[in-house]
Amino acid sequence: MKISIIGVGKLKEEYWKDAVKEYSKRLSRYCQLAIDDVDEVKGSDNINESEKMSILKGEGENILKKIKKDSFLIALDIKGTKFSSDQLSNKINELGIMGKSNITFVIGGSLGLSPEILELANLKLSFSDMTFPHQMMKVILLEQIYRSYKIISNETYHK
């Protein structure tokens, strides 16, 4: 199975880069992983609704260029469905059984995801009602994908 993660913004701090590298190495046993970053669209400090929509549209267009046509698209969205780790592993396993060999997770920038990306998504997934920095969310997502594969493989993983 191929898992792709498309995220707005680049990792800046070494500790996030190290964590992504570690989980990428761990996941290499279970799947083919691709991580793509798209540029953040900058705005003013006090953006209005019109500027916000313009930023989301620009970031959404950058994301769309990276999504493969045959991919099952999972958008991380605070308003999405909440899954337990077991439920996420079941979903990944179920997609594989159904012949979906490409899963793409999309992480928005500080303003979230464009309406176009959210509408295109096959699943909107929420990790919490809380908001997390997108750099941290990339690491949390990778950890949960890794945990999912450990569950699918019936292997122990620390709790």
N, C-alpha and C positions, 0 to 999 in steps of 0.2 A: 504494500500500500504506500502511496505517496501522500505525505502530509505537507501542506504549504502554509506558511504564516506570512501574511502581508500586514505590515504595521506602518503607521504614519510616524515619521520621525526616526532619527538614528539614535542608537545607544551612545551615550557620551561617557558615562562613568565606567571605569575598568571593572568594578565589581559586578555590574550588570552584564558586561561583555563576557566575563569569566563564567558567570552562572549560565548564560546562553550556550557557551562553548561546552560546559559540563553536561547539560541536558541534551545537547545535540549529539555528543559522544555516546551518552547512555541510550538515546533513541535509535542510534544507527543499527543496533541489534534487531530492532522491531519494524522499522519503516524507513523509507527514503524521505528525508526531511529537507525542505527548502525554506529559507527565510529571506524575504524581500522587504526592504524598507523603501517607502516612498517619501518624498520631501513634504515637510510641513509647509502649508501656505501661511505666511506671516500676515498678521493683521495689527491694527492699532491696539493700544492698551485698553481703550474703552470702546469696544466694537458695538455697533448697532445691529439690529436683526438683519438688515440688508447685507452688511459686511460679513456677518456670520454665515449666511446662506451662500455667499460668494466663496468664502473659504472652504466650506463643506463641499461645494460643487467642484472646486479645483482639486481638493484632496480626493474626492470621489472619482474624478476623471483619471487621476494618477493610479488609483487602486484598480479601476476597471481594466487598465492596460496590462495588469499583472495576472488577472484571473483567467485561468484556463477554461475553455468552453465546457468541457466535460466534468468539471469539478463540482462537488457538493459543497455549497458555500455556507459557512457558519459565521455569522456576524456577531461579534461581542457587543452587546447592547444592554445597558442597565435595565431597560424595560423588557428584556427577553425572558425566556423560560429559565428557571433555576434548576440545575441538575446536581445530584450528589456525584461523588467520584464514581460510584458503581453505575449510576445511570449514564454518565458520560462514556464509561468503558463499554457498556451495553450498546450505546448508540454507535460508537466507532466500530465495534464488532459487527453489529447489524448491517452497517453500511458496507463493510467488507463482504459479508455473506450475500448481500444484494448485488454485488458486482461493482460497487462504487469504489474504484481504485484510487481516486483523487479526492482528497478532502482539503478545502482551503478555509482557514480561519482568518478573519480580518479584524484588526484592532485599529480603532480610530484614533485621532489625535485628541487634543485637549477639548475640542468641541463635540467630539463624538464622530458619527458616520453620517454621510450624506443620505438623504431620503432615497436616492436611486440605489445605493448599495443595500440599504435596509430592505427595500422592496425586492431586490434581486435575490436576497438571501433565502436559502432553503430552510434555515433555522436561525433564530435569534437567540443567543445564549447569554444569560446573565450570571456572573460569578457572585454578585452581591448587590444590595441596594446602595452600597458605598461606591464612591468614585476612587479609582486608583490611577496613579501616573502610568502612562502607556508603556514606559520602560519596564516598570515593575510588572505590569500586566503580561508582558511578553514572557517573563520568567515564570510567573504563576501559571500561565497557559502551558508552557513547556513542561512544567512539573506535573500538571494534571494529565497531559497526554502521556507522559512517561508512566505515571501511576496507572492510567487506563490500560496500557499495554502489559504492565505487571499483573493487573487483575485478570485481563483476558488470558494471559499465559499461566494463570494459577500460581504465580510466584509471590513469595512474601515480600513485603515492602513495609518499612517502618511506619508506624501510625503516629 
